[in-house]
Each structure stands twice: as structure tokens, then as C-alpha cells.
């Protein structure tokens, strides 16, 4: 799922509907759990890079993806 989130994001960036793209890929696979998973994942609307641990950056070669920084640890009042 983590890797598929990148494809979902890029499809949207290119003006494509992720559900259509993921369906097309699923249609090329033999029946089984993988095509079903692709169709369900492609149809999801709440997919964001951040939710799947990615961030998009600009490089000299164009956009790229790197792991998003982890949330900072929650501090407590006991000084620990």
C-alpha cells in the first residue's frame, strides 16, 4: 500500500482518475486477490502522501519522493 500511494498521487498530479488507472492495471492480471486489492485501493479518495509516509520534493531532475519526517515525539510533564 505504501508504494501504491505514490502511483495514486502521481495519477492525480497528471490529471488522471486513480480508480480508472488502477482498474486498467488490474484488468491485465489474472483473477485473484491482487486485482481486487488494486481496484479497491484505486477507488479510495483519502489517499495522501503524508498518510502513507511520503513527501514530494523538487530536485534538479524534477519531482521526487522521500520518506516524510516522523512526527516529533510527544513530551510529557515529568521531564522524561
C-alpha positions as CSV (number, residue, x, y, z in Angstrom):
1,X,0.0,0.0,0.0
2,X,2.8,2.4,0.8
3,X,4.3,2.1,-2.7
4,X,0.9,2.2,-4.4
5,X,0.2,5.5,-2.7
6,X,2.9,7.1,-4.9
7,X,1.1,5.8,-8.1
8,X,-2.2,7.1,-6.7
9,X,-0.7,10.5,-6.1
10,X,1.0,10.7,-9.5
11,X,-2.1,9.8,-11.3
12,X,-3.9,12.7,-9.7
13,X,-1.0,15.0,-10.5
14,X,-1.2,14.0,-14.1
15,X,-5.0,14.7,-14.2
16,X,-5.9,11.0,-14.3
17,X,-8.6,9.4,-12.1
18,X,-6.7,6.8,-10.0
19,X,-9.6,4.4,-10.0
20,X,-9.5,4.2,-13.8
21,X,-5.7,3.7,-13.9
22,X,-5.8,1.0,-11.2
23,X,-8.7,-0.7,-12.9
24,X,-6.7,-0.9,-16.2
25,X,-3.8,-2.4,-14.4
26,X,-6.0,-4.9,-12.5
27,X,-7.6,-5.9,-15.8
28,X,-4.2,-7.2,-17.1
29,X,-3.7,-9.5,-14.1
30,X,-5.1,-13.0,-13.6
31,X,-8.1,-13.3,-11.3
32,X,-7.2,-13.3,-7.6
33,X,-6.7,-11.1,-4.6
34,X,-4.2,-8.7,-6.2
35,X,-6.5,-7.2,-8.9
36,X,-9.3,-6.9,-6.3
37,X,-6.8,-5.0,-4.0
38,X,-5.8,-2.7,-6.8
39,X,-9.4,-1.8,-7.7
40,X,-10.2,-1.1,-4.0
41,X,-7.1,0.9,-3.4
42,X,-7.5,2.9,-6.7
43,X,-11.1,3.8,-5.7
44,X,-10.1,5.3,-2.3
45,X,-10.4,9.1,-2.1
46,X,-8.5,9.8,1.1
47,X,-5.0,8.7,-0.2
48,X,-2.4,11.3,0.6
49,X,1.4,11.1,0.5
50,X,1.6,12.1,4.2
51,X,-0.8,9.4,5.3
52,X,1.5,6.8,3.7
53,X,4.7,8.3,5.0
54,X,5.9,10.2,1.9
55,X,6.7,13.7,0.9
56,X,7.3,15.2,-2.5
57,X,10.4,17.3,-3.1
58,X,11.7,19.2,-6.0
59,X,15.1,18.2,-7.4
60,X,17.3,19.4,-10.3
61,X,15.9,16.4,-12.2
62,X,12.2,17.2,-11.3
63,X,9.9,16.0,-8.6
64,X,10.9,13.0,-6.4
65,X,9.6,11.3,-3.3
66,X,11.3,10.8,0.1
67,X,10.1,9.4,3.4
68,X,8.3,12.0,5.4
69,X,9.8,13.0,8.7
70,X,8.3,11.2,11.6
71,X,6.0,13.2,13.9
72,X,8.0,14.6,16.8
73,X,7.7,12.6,20.0
74,X,5.1,13.7,22.5
75,X,6.7,15.3,25.5
76,X,5.4,14.7,29.0
77,X,5.4,16.9,32.1
78,X,7.7,14.6,34.0
79,X,10.9,15.6,32.2
80,X,11.3,12.2,30.6
